[in-house]
Amino acid sequence: MKTALHILFGISLLTVVFSLLLVMVNTHPPRYALQSTPSELHADYEDVSFVTDDSLTLRGWLIKPPVRERVLPGIIVCHGQGANRSDFTDLAVELSRRGYYILTFDFRAHGESGGMRSSLGYHEQKDIRAALRYLRSRPEVDGARIGIFGFSLGGAAAILTAAGTGQFAAVVADSAFASLRDQARQAITTFYHLPSIPFLSLSVLGYEVYFQTNVRNIDPAAVIGKVSPTPVLLIAGEGDDLIPAENGRRLFAAAREPKELWLITVSGHGGTVSAAGARYGMRIGAFFDTYLKAPVPAARGFSL
């Protein structure tokens, strides 16, 4: 009997430890060196930094349009988990050439930014707010015409921040998860090949204790309706095994007009850019042109 109890206790302890290990692994991504700079694409830019509300210094680039004789709109570009600002250098430069100031930066615990852990969308909203404050502080940028693009984690954080601030004039989210809890279930069952019971509940509890928040606070599908009347373009990959296209459909169903959904056939997570080819930048650029190059209504009075 004692042997059976010892075995049961050992299995339970290992289950708890492994669940906590899942949290630690997924909130401490490896840092990668920047792979390319805007200068390699013959774009004018400057290295910039700004500080978040919780005193972290974030590093980024302000990429400048070729012609800048007047105040112009701006766009913030947000990378995904485990990446850095150089992942979207091509897109950022392409958008800048359409007449935008582009601020692309490293999230906390990524690239050259400060911080030791990623919160998978919770504290990253502070990062985006700090980026928005910085971009608005630039006199050459029209603070009333700022859009945001985010991929994966960046897309989810972009939706959450846009809903919470009401300060963006256009939002593009590619391969964003609809709910962190549901995304955790997807990762546990599909990527780690573990049963959701008991690993999901234990991992969620570990996350909530670690970050002192409720996982329900990282639920883009629950708040995306608040982004309206700001227009939203949602992109999802049919064939994405990490963040399935169903996430995009859920977000689209929960969003209010004006909204668009673009489904792209891919072979895995992160494949939307390569699968769409030249159409990717063209469609995103056209979306921002439609909503950022015309006068927009006054912001809705949310605070940063």
C-alpha positions as CSV (number, residue, x, y, z in Angstrom):
1,M,0.0,0.0,0.0
2,K,2.8,2.4,0.9
3,T,4.6,1.6,-2.3
4,A,1.5,2.5,-4.3
5,L,1.1,5.8,-2.4
6,H,4.7,6.6,-3.0
7,I,4.3,5.9,-6.7
8,L,1.1,8.0,-6.8
9,F,2.8,10.9,-5.0
10,G,5.8,10.7,-7.3
11,I,3.7,10.8,-10.4
12,S,1.7,13.7,-9.0
13,L,4.9,15.6,-8.1
14,L,6.4,15.0,-11.6
15,T,3.1,16.2,-13.2
16,V,3.2,19.4,-11.2
17,V,6.9,20.0,-11.9
18,F,6.5,19.3,-15.6
19,S,3.5,21.7,-15.8
20,L,5.5,24.5,-14.2
21,L,8.4,23.7,-16.5
22,L,6.1,24.2,-19.5
23,V,5.4,27.7,-18.2
24,M,9.0,28.5,-17.6
25,V,10.1,27.3,-21.1
26,N,7.4,29.2,-22.9
27,T,7.9,32.4,-21.0
28,H,11.7,32.5,-21.4
29,P,12.4,32.4,-25.1
30,P,15.9,32.3,-26.4
31,R,17.3,35.6,-27.7
32,Y,18.4,35.7,-31.3
33,A,20.7,38.2,-32.9
34,L,19.3,40.7,-35.4
35,Q,19.4,39.2,-38.8
36,S,19.1,42.2,-41.0
37,T,18.9,46.0,-40.8
38,P,16.9,48.6,-42.8
39,S,20.2,49.9,-44.3
40,E,20.6,46.6,-46.2
41,L,17.4,47.6,-48.0
42,H,18.7,51.1,-48.5
43,A,16.2,52.6,-46.0
44,D,16.9,55.6,-43.8
45,Y,16.4,54.8,-40.1
46,E,17.7,55.5,-36.6
47,D,18.2,53.3,-33.5
48,V,15.8,54.3,-30.8
49,S,14.9,53.3,-27.3
50,F,12.0,54.0,-24.9
51,V,10.9,52.9,-21.4
52,T,7.8,51.0,-20.3
53,D,5.6,51.8,-17.4
54,D,7.4,49.0,-15.4
55,S,10.8,50.6,-16.2
56,L,12.1,48.3,-18.9
57,T,14.1,49.8,-21.8
58,L,13.0,48.6,-25.2
59,R,15.2,48.9,-28.3
60,G,13.9,49.5,-31.8
61,W,14.3,51.2,-35.2
62,L,12.4,54.2,-36.5
63,I,12.4,53.7,-40.3
64,K,11.7,56.8,-42.3
65,P,9.9,57.3,-45.6
66,P,11.8,58.5,-48.6
67,V,9.8,61.7,-48.9
68,R,9.0,63.5,-45.7
69,E,8.1,67.1,-46.4
70,R,5.2,67.1,-44.1
71,V,3.8,65.3,-41.0
72,L,3.0,61.7,-42.0
73,P,1.2,58.7,-40.4
74,G,3.0,56.0,-38.5
75,I,2.8,52.3,-38.0
76,I,4.1,50.1,-35.2
77,V,5.3,46.6,-36.2
78,C,5.3,43.8,-33.5
79,H,7.1,40.5,-33.9
80,G,6.1,37.1,-32.6
81,Q,7.3,35.0,-29.6
82,G,11.0,34.1,-29.8
83,A,11.7,36.5,-32.6
84,N,12.9,40.1,-32.8
85,R,12.4,43.3,-34.8
86,S,14.5,42.1,-37.7
87,D,11.9,39.4,-38.6
88,F,9.8,42.0,-40.4
89,T,12.5,44.3,-41.8
90,D,11.3,43.7,-45.3
91,L,7.6,44.5,-44.5
92,A,8.6,47.5,-42.4
93,V,10.8,49.0,-45.2
94,E,8.1,48.3,-47.8
95,L,5.5,50.1,-45.6
96,S,7.9,53.0,-45.1
97,R,8.2,53.5,-48.8
98,R,4.4,54.0,-49.0
99,G,4.8,57.1,-46.9
100,Y,4.8,56.0,-43.2
101,Y,7.2,56.3,-40.3
102,I,7.6,52.7,-39.0
103,L,8.5,51.9,-35.5
104,T,9.6,48.3,-35.1
105,F,11.0,47.1,-31.8
106,D,12.0,44.2,-29.7
107,F,9.4,43.0,-27.1
108,R,10.7,42.5,-23.5
109,A,13.0,39.5,-23.1
110,H,13.6,39.6,-26.9
111,G,16.3,40.9,-29.1
112,E,18.1,43.8,-27.5
113,S,15.4,44.9,-25.2
114,G,15.4,44.5,-21.4
115,G,13.5,42.0,-19.3
116,M,14.0,38.4,-18.5
117,R,10.6,36.9,-19.3
118,S,7.8,37.0,-21.8
119,S,4.2,37.1,-20.4
120,L,2.6,35.9,-23.6
121,G,0.6,39.0,-24.1
122,Y,-0.1,40.5,-20.7
123,H,2.9,42.8,-20.0
124,E,3.6,43.1,-23.8
125,Q,0.6,45.5,-23.8
126,K,2.8,47.9,-21.8
127,D,5.5,47.5,-24.4
128,I,3.1,48.6,-27.2
129,R,1.8,51.5,-25.1
130,A,5.4,52.7,-24.6
131,A,6.0,52.3,-28.4
132,L,2.9,54.3,-29.1
133,R,3.9,57.1,-26.7
134,Y,7.3,57.3,-28.3
135,L,6.0,57.4,-31.8
136,R,3.5,60.2,-30.8
137,S,6.4,62.1,-29.3
138,R,8.0,62.5,-32.7
139,P,6.9,65.8,-34.3
140,E,7.2,64.4,-37.8
141,V,4.5,61.7,-37.0
142,D,0.8,62.4,-37.1
143,G,-0.3,61.1,-33.7
144,A,-4.0,60.8,-34.8
145,R,-3.0,58.4,-37.7
146,I,-1.1,55.6,-36.2
147,G,-1.7,51.9,-37.2
148,I,-0.3,48.7,-35.8
149,F,0.7,45.4,-37.3
150,G,1.4,42.3,-35.2
151,F,2.3,38.7,-35.9
152,S,1.4,35.8,-33.7
153,L,2.0,37.0,-30.1
154,G,2.5,40.5,-31.5
155,G,-0.9,40.2,-33.2
156,A,-2.7,39.1,-30.0
157,A,-1.0,41.9,-28.0
158,A,-1.9,44.4,-30.7
159,I,-5.6,43.5,-30.5
160,L,-5.5,43.6,-26.7
161,T,-3.8,47.0,-26.7
162,A,-6.0,48.5,-29.4
163,A,-9.1,47.4,-27.5
164,G,-7.7,48.8,-24.2
165,T,-6.5,52.2,-25.5
166,G,-8.7,53.2,-28.4
167,Q,-5.7,55.0,-29.8
168,F,-5.0,53.2,-33.1
169,A,-6.4,54.2,-36.4
170,A,-6.0,50.7,-38.1
171,V,-5.1,47.3,-36.8
172,V,-3.6,44.3,-38.7
173,A,-3.1,41.0,-36.8
174,D,-1.5,38.0,-38.5
175,S,-1.8,34.5,-36.9
176,A,-3.0,35.9,-33.6
177,F,-4.3,33.5,-31.0
178,A,-7.9,34.0,-29.9
179,S,-7.4,33.0,-26.3
180,L,-4.3,32.3,-24.3
181,R,-6.0,29.5,-22.4
182,D,-7.1,27.8,-25.6
183,Q,-3.7,28.4,-27.1
184,A,-2.1,26.7,-24.1
185,R,-4.4,23.7,-24.7
186,Q,-3.3,23.6,-28.4
187,A,0.3,23.6,-27.5
188,I,0.1,21.0,-24.8
189,T,-1.9,18.5,-26.8
190,T,-0.4,19.1,-30.3
191,F,3.1,20.3,-29.7
192,Y,4.0,18.5,-26.5
193,H,1.6,15.5,-27.1
194,L,0.3,15.6,-23.6
195,P,-3.3,15.2,-22.3
196,S,-5.0,18.5,-21.5
197,I,-6.1,17.0,-18.1
198,P,-4.3,17.8,-15.8
199,F,-1.5,19.7,-17.6
200,L,-3.7,22.6,-18.8
201,S,-5.1,23.5,-15.5
202,L,-1.8,23.2,-13.7
203,S,0.0,25.2,-16.4
204,V,-2.6,27.9,-16.3
205,L,-2.4,28.0,-12.5
206,G,1.4,28.3,-12.7
207,Y,1.1,31.1,-15.2
208,E,-1.4,33.0,-13.1
209,V,0.7,32.7,-10.0
210,Y,3.9,33.7,-11.9
211,F,2.5,36.8,-13.5
212,Q,-0.1,37.6,-10.8
213,T,-3.0,37.9,-13.3
214,N,-5.9,35.9,-14.5
215,V,-5.4,34.1,-17.8
216,R,-8.8,35.5,-18.9
217,N,-7.1,38.8,-19.2
218,I,-5.2,37.5,-22.2
219,D,-8.3,36.8,-24.4
220,P,-8.2,38.8,-27.7
221,A,-11.5,37.3,-28.9
222,A,-13.3,38.6,-25.8
223,V,-12.2,42.2,-26.4
224,I,-11.8,42.6,-30.1
225,G,-15.3,44.0,-30.4
226,K,-14.1,47.0,-28.5
227,V,-11.6,47.9,-31.2
228,S,-14.5,49.1,-33.4
229,P,-14.9,51.6,-35.1
230,T,-11.2,51.2,-35.8
231,P,-10.8,48.9,-38.8
232,V,-9.2,45.5,-38.4
233,L,-7.6,43.2,-40.9
234,L,-7.1,39.6,-39.6
235,I,-4.8,37.2,-41.3
236,A,-4.7,33.4,-40.6
237,G,-2.9,30.4,-42.0
238,E,-4.9,27.4,-43.3
239,G,-2.5,24.7,-42.3
240,D,-0.9,26.5,-39.3
241,D,-0.4,23.7,-36.8
242,L,0.5,26.0,-33.8
243,I,-2.2,28.7,-34.1
244,P,-4.8,27.1,-36.4
245,A,-6.9,29.3,-38.7
246,E,-9.9,28.7,-36.5
247,N,-8.4,31.4,-34.2
248,G,-8.7,33.9,-37.1
249,R,-12.2,32.9,-37.7
250,R,-13.1,33.3,-34.1
251,L,-11.5,36.7,-33.9
252,F,-13.3,37.8,-37.1
253,A,-16.7,36.6,-35.8
254,A,-16.2,38.5,-32.5
255,A,-14.9,41.7,-34.2
256,R,-17.2,44.5,-35.4
257,E,-17.2,46.4,-38.6
258,P,-15.1,47.5,-40.4
259,K,-13.3,44.2,-40.5
260,E,-11.6,41.9,-43.0
261,L,-10.4,38.3,-42.9
262,W,-7.6,37.0,-45.2
263,L,-7.0,33.2,-45.1
264,I,-3.7,32.0,-46.6
265,T,-2.8,28.4,-47.2
266,V,0.4,27.6,-45.4
267,S,2.5,24.6,-44.4
268,G,3.0,25.7,-40.8
269,H,3.1,28.5,-38.3
270,G,4.8,31.7,-39.7
271,G,4.2,30.7,-43.3
272,T,1.7,33.4,-44.3
273,V,4.4,35.9,-45.4
274,S,6.2,33.5,-47.8
275,A,3.0,31.8,-49.0
276,A,1.4,35.1,-50.0
277,G,4.6,36.5,-51.5
278,A,4.4,40.0,-52.9
279,R,0.7,40.1,-52.2
280,Y,1.4,40.2,-48.5
281,G,2.9,43.6,-48.3
282,M,0.7,44.9,-51.0
283,R,-2.5,44.0,-49.2
284,I,-1.4,45.2,-45.8
285,G,-0.1,48.4,-47.4
286,A,-3.4,49.0,-49.2
287,F,-5.3,48.4,-46.0
288,F,-3.2,51.0,-44.1
289,D,-3.5,53.4,-47.1
290,T,-7.3,53.2,-46.9
291,Y,-7.5,54.1,-43.2
292,L,-4.4,56.1,-42.4
293,K,-4.0,58.4,-45.4
294,A,-7.3,60.1,-44.8
295,P,-8.4,62.2,-41.8
296,V,-9.6,60.0,-39.0
297,P,-12.1,60.8,-36.1
298,A,-10.7,62.0,-32.8
299,A,-9.4,59.3,-30.5
300,R,-11.9,57.9,-28.0
301,G,-10.3,59.3,-24.9
302,F,-8.6,56.2,-23.5
303,S,-5.3,56.7,-21.6
304,L,-1.9,55.2,-22.3
